[in-house]
Amino acid sequence: MLSVDPVIPGIAAIAPEMIAIRRQIHSHPELAFQEVATSDIVAGLLTQWGYGVSRGLGKTGVVGVLKEGRGSRRIGLRADMDALPIEEATSLPYASTVPQTMHACGHDGHTAMLLCAARYLAESRQFSGTLNVIFQPAEESYGGARAMINDGLFEQFPCDAIFGLHNMPGYKTGDMNFRSGPAMASADRVTIVLRGAGGHGALPHLARDPMPAVGAIILGLQSIVGREVDAQKSAVISVGSVKAGETFNVIPQTAEMKLSVRALDPTVRALLHERIKTMIHAQASAFGVEADIDYELGYPVLVNSDETTAFATEVAQAMLGAQRVDGDARPLMGSEDFAYMLQVVPGTYAWIGNGIEGKGSCMVHNPGYDFNDDILAIGASYWVRLTEAFLVD
């Protein structure tokens, strides 16, 4: 595959308009399954550009379909649309106008990036086959991908392969990273309520204090990772919240703990599931309290297919040059509900650098984050090159 310029001239020409749309979406963020105005923008533009548009999959999802030529292949390109419940602290002229809501993960940029590619592809039509552009709601912990699948996404819009793309602060601006196989972790949530008997802080022998069990459980959880998980495999158990008691001299009757559990291997995930529950009940019993456990299985391990990842990596290398593309990037312990789509259709989830220093370097899920508009045209050009290379006679 011959080298080409990173940004397609036609993409460069329309990028300023797409940046303006991105900033409009940024100013008016919407939380999971509430992306009504964002969906209106997406659906309106796709209709204007000649796509067949379907709405309502996963409540607020939008799918645009464009067919060209006699090709039989079908590709899916996916972008997420939802914001986070965070108060923005950027002071940007296009900062969020909605209290406690902001695009702190760049989904506004992902949406605009795919819109930019969709417009160019509708105008150029340099492909033969079926293009499905999928704008998904509720990626942030609510499983919008699964909701769209349950509403018949791939029955109504079959895809031979599906691709996703996420910006990543800490990677050089516009550089791209790929990984075949497990690329992002599963993410499970565990809520534990320890029930004892409250009492006076001066008379602990007359109570059943849940707090010693809390301490033992926190230490015991890390022994599971350190002593029961293969040292060459990844696992993370984080205690994100402990709530108990109100004052100094009262032993609490209950204590609540909340855990985040992550793994890059389904067998490790299953091991953690079993051992965490067993250990919690054992520690609770040892300290004379009871444990109620709500173990919520969340997003699965995201697994990129070998074939599509090799293909996408080659497209990116031809566009950017091999020195700007890592085809064997380290997996991330973050999670992504695109994993549900990859359980149904082979495909690849990739990352594009948002910046290392200054502009674009603030990490996602931070009140100071902003999507780097300098990468919009690069990402859109990748989508176009990918589509044109995949949809050939």
N, C-alpha and C positions, 0 to 999 in steps of 0.2 A: 504494500500500500504506500503510495507516494506521499511525501510531506506536503502539507497545505498550510496556509496561514491560520493562526489560532482562531481569528474571528472572521467569519464570512462577511464580505462587504455589505451584503443585503441585511444581515443581522445588525451590523454597526449602524446602518442608516436608521433602523427603527428602534434601536436600543434606548435612546432618550425618551421616547414615548412609553416604553415598557417600564423604565425607571420611574417615570411619573405615576404610572399605575401602581407600581410597587409601593411608592410612598403614600399614595392614597389609601391603599389597603393597610399600610402600617399605621396610618393616623386613625383608622377605624377598625381596630382588631376585634375579633369575635372568638369566643371560647368554643370548646368542643360541641359539635352538633348544633351550634348557634350561628354557623357561617352563612347566614341568609344573604346579607348584602354582598359578601365576597362571592358567593355562588351566582348572584345576579350579575355581577361584573363579568365573571368568567363565562357564564352561559350567553350573555349578550354579545360579547366579543367573538366567541366561537361561532355563533349564529351568523353574525355579520361577515365572517370570513368564509362561510360556506360549509361549515361542519354540520353533520346531523347531531343534534344535542339531546341528551337524555338527562333528566334531573330526578332527584329523590332517592337514589341508591345510597343506603347508609344515611338516610334522612336528608342530608344537605349536600351529598356528593353530586358531581357533574362529570359526564363522559361525553367527549366529542369524538365523532367518527368521520374520517375522511378516506375515501377509496379512490384509487387512481390506477389506471392501466389494467392489465390482465393478471397481474401477480396474485398468487394464492396465499402468500405469507401474511401473517398478522402480528403486529408489534404493539405492545402497551408501554406507554410512558406515564409515570405517576408523579404527581406533586401533592404535598399536603398543604392545608389551608388554615388550620386552627392556630390560635394564639394561646398564651399562658396567663394564669392568674397572678401577674406580677405588676407592681407599680413601676412604670418607666422612670428612669433617672438620667436621661441623655440630654435633655434640653435642646434637642434637634428641632428645626422648624416644622418638621412633619412628625413630631413625637405623638404618641398615643393621646387621643382625646377622651378615652374611656378609662375611668378610674379602675385601678387594680387589674388592668388587662393590657398586655403588650405582646408584640411579636418579638419574643426574646430568644427564638430559636431559628429565625430566618425563613419561616414558612411563607411569609409575604414575598421574599425573594425567590423561593422555589416556585411559587405560583406564577410570578411575573416571568421567570426564566422559561417555564414551559409555555406560557402564553406567547412569548416572543418567538420561540421555535415553531409553535403551531401556526402563527401568522405567516412566517416565512415559508413554511412547507405548503400552506394553502396557496400562496402566490407562485411559488416556484414549481411545485408538482414534479420534482425530479425523483420520483419513486414509483414503484409498481406493486401494489398490494393494499393492505388495510392498516391505517394508522388509528390507534385508539389512545386519546389523551385523557388521562384519568386524574381528576382533581378530587382528592380525598379529604373528608372531614376527620376531626377527632383523632389525630395521631398521638397526641400527648396523653397517654395512659388510659384512653377510653376505647381503643380498638376500632377505630373507624374503618380500617381495612377489612377486618372481620365482618363488620356490619354491611359493608358493600358486597362482600362475597356472599353473605347470607341472603342478601337481596337479589342474588343472581348475576353478579358482575360478569363472571367468566362464562356463564351460560348465554347471556345476552351479547357479550362482546368478547368472543373467544380470542385468545392470544397464544401465539406459538412461543413467545418469550416476553418478559416484562422487565422493565428497568426503572430504577430509582436513583436519586442523586441528592446529597445533602452537603451543605456548606460546612466547613470545619475550621474554626479559628485554631491557630497554632501550626497550620500548614501554609506554605508560601502561596501568595495570592494567585489563584488560577491553576495551580498544580493539581494533579488528580491522583487519587489513590484507589487501588483495587485489591481485593483479596478473594481467592477462590475458597470454597468450603465455608466452615463456620466463621463469620465475620463480625457478628455482634451477639451479645449475651442474651440469654433468657432473663426475665425479670419477674420475680414472684414477691408477693407481699405477705407478711405474717403478722397477725395481731394476737397478742397473748394477754390474757387477763389472769393474774394470780390472785386467788381468793383465800384470805386467812381470817383472822379475828383481830379487830382493833383493840387498842388499850392505851393505858397511860405510859408515857415514855419512861417513867421511873420504875415501872413494873412489867418489864418485857416478858417475864416468865408466866404472866397471866394472859398473855396475848399469843397470837400466832402471826408473827411478823413476816409479810411477804418480801421485805427488802433484802434479807440475806439470800433468798432464792433468786432475786433479780441479779445480784452481784455474781452469784455462781453461774447463772445462765449466760451472762455476758462473757465471762471467761471461757465457759464450756463451748460456746458457739465457735470461738476462734480455734479451739482445739480440734473441732471437726475439720476445719479447713487445713490446719497445720498437720494433723495426724491421720486423717481418714481419706483425704483427697490426694490422688496421685500428684506428686510435686511438679510434674511436667504438664499438668492441666490446671486451668484457671477456675477459681471460685471466690466469691466475695459474699460475706455475710456482714451487713452493717446494721447496727442498732441505731435507728434514727430518732427514736422518741422513747422516753420513760416518764410516766406520770404517776405520782403517788403522793398522798398526803397534802396537808395544807399549812401545817405549822410545826413548831419545834418539839413539843412534848406530847404529841399524839402519834401513836403507832397506827399507820393506815390499815384499813381492812382489806383494800385491794391495791394492786399495782398493775398498770398497763404498759406493755412494751410493743413497739412496732419495728419490724425488721424489713430490710431489703435483701433479697437473696438472688445472686446472679451466677450464671455458669455458661461456658461456651460448648459444653458437651451434654447432650440429653441424658446420658447415663450418670454424669456427675450431678445434674439437676435432680434426677430421681433419688440419688444417694442422699443429697442434702435434704430433700423432702422427708425422707424416712428418718434420718438421724436427728434432724432438728426436733421433730415431734417427740421422738423417743427420749432424747436428752432433757427436753423441757419437763416432760412428765416425771422423769427420774429425779431431777433436781428439786422440783416442786414437792414431790413425796418426801425427799430427804429432809426438807425443812418444814414439813407438816402443813403444807398448803396445797390447794388444788389449782390446776391450770386448765383454762379453756383456751383452745387454739383455733384460730380462723386462718387457714393456710390457703391463700388465693393464688392460683396459678395464673400468671400474667402472660406477657408476650413470650413466644418460644424463641429458641436460638435461630438467628438469621443465617441461613445457609445459601451462599451463592453457588450456582452451578458452574462446573469447570468450563464447559463449552462456551456459555454466554460471557463468562468473565474473561476468557482468553480473547474472544471477539471484541468485547467492549474495550479492553486494554489496548488492543491493536488499533482500534479507531482513535483512541485518545493519544496514543503515541504518534500516529501519523499526523494528528492535528497539532500537538504541542511539542513533539520531539521526545525521544526516549528519556532524556535527562529530567523532564518535568513530570514524568509518570512513574509511579511506583506500582508495579504489578504484583507485589508480594508484601503489601502493607501489613502492619501488625493489626490483629483484631482489636475491637473496642469492647469494653465491658458495659458500655451503654446499650440500650435496647431500642428496637424499632418495630412497629407493627407491620411494616412491609414484609416482615418474616411470615405473616399469614399468607400473603400473596405468593411468596416463594414456595410455600407448601403445596400450592395448587398448580402453579405454572413455573417452569424453569426461568431463571433470570439472574440479574446482578444489581446489587446496591453498591454505589460508589460514593466517594467523597471528593469535593473540590475545595481547595484551600481558600479560606476567607481572609488570611493575613497572619503574619507573625508579630509584627510590631506596629504600633499606632493603629491606623484605620483597619478595622476588621479583626483585630487581635483579641478583643474582649470575648471571653468564653460565653457560649450559649447558656441560657437559663439564668442570666445575670441582668440586673436592672440597667446596666450600662451598655448592653449588647446592641449592635446594629449590623444588619446584613451589608456586606461590602458591594456596592453597586458596580464596582469595577469588574466583578466576576460574572455579572449577568449575561453579557454578550458571549463570554467564553463558554459558560454552561449551555446557553441556547445553541451555540454553534456545535457543541458536542451532541446535543439532542438531534440536531439536523443531520450531522454526519452519521450518527448511529442509525437513524431511520433510513437514510438513503443507502447505507451499506447493507442493511438488513432486508429492506424491501426491494429486491431486484428480481427480474424475470429469471 
